[in-house]
Amino acid sequence: MDEHNTTMNPIRKKILAYSRLTRLRLAPTAISNSTFGYWLSQENSFAHAITIAIISLCLYSAGMTLNDIVDKNKDKLSNPQRPLPKGEIKYHEAIFLTLALFTLSATLAGLYLNAQRLLWYGITVTCILVYNFTKELWPKISPVWMGGCRCFNFTLGLGHWHTTLSLIYFFYTALLTYLSLLEDKLAKQKDQIQRYVFTLIASFPLLDACVGLLYTQKYHAAFFSLWMLPCWRRKTSHKNVP
């Protein structure tokens, strides 16, 4: 029994490190946004909904992993507990995972999405890449790109642009990103700001439910709030996770 645990512990440690790298616990918030958009579209293909959910999961996880790759040197000082600076995951492993996730999402998008959703998929990927590679150069406009990531992830599910609903997600996410930028400026309040940001991020499914109830008056929209449950199991890193 002890020998079995000894064998499994490194494997479990690696899996947990990957889950932290990809912010897997908060990935349901992205899935909730895209599947909520699909629900609003009134299309009724369960397989299509699952495909959109997987694409959303891949994009979120790839974006979060890319974030840590770009911030590897910075995290050695400010977030040494992250998997890359801590040495739990190798740099080349993170790069491979990022490429694999983007490739899987692109393959599913190319095979199963229509032309309009392919457009929103492409814009979402663009926002993810631009945010990660420019946030240190132009931090003041980084909330715009992060807002675009969530906004177009929702629009990817919906299948068409809806000004009011899409902008709700844009401004909500941009506000979260702006708050996260205050962490370095307000070092004494860093922990408190992180708690606020985490709470607001984990509440994305609740936002889906509220928007659904107000917009459609259909009570079963409230079920989207259940996507919040995986987010609250234990404390997580709040680093750049909108």
Number of C-alpha atoms within 10 A of each C-alpha: 6 7 7 8 11 10 11 12 11 11 12 12 12 15 13 15 19 21 17 19 24 27 24 18 18 28 24 24 30 27 28 28 30 30 27 24 25 23 17 16 14 9 12 10 11 9 10 16 19 13 18 27 22 19 26 29 24 24 28 30 26 27 25 24 25 23 23 23 20 15 18 18 14 12 19 14 10 11 17 15 14 20 24 25 21 14 12 16 17 12 15 10 12 21 14 10 17 22 15 14 20 18 15 15 23 19 13 14 20 14 9 14 19 11 12 12 21 17 15 22 27 15 17 25 22 14 21 24 17 15 24 21 15 14 17 12 9 10 13 11 15 23 24 19 24 28 27 26 31 31 27 29 30 31 28 29 28 25 24 17 16 11 9 9 18 21 17 16 24 22 18 18 26 24 19 21 23 18 15 23 17 14 17 11 10 11 11 10 12 15 13 12 19 19 15 15 23 24 14 18 24 25 18 27 26 22 22 26 25 18 17 23 15 11 12 12 11 11 12 11 21 17 13 22 19 13 23 20 15 15 21 13 9 7 9 14 15 19 18 18 22 28
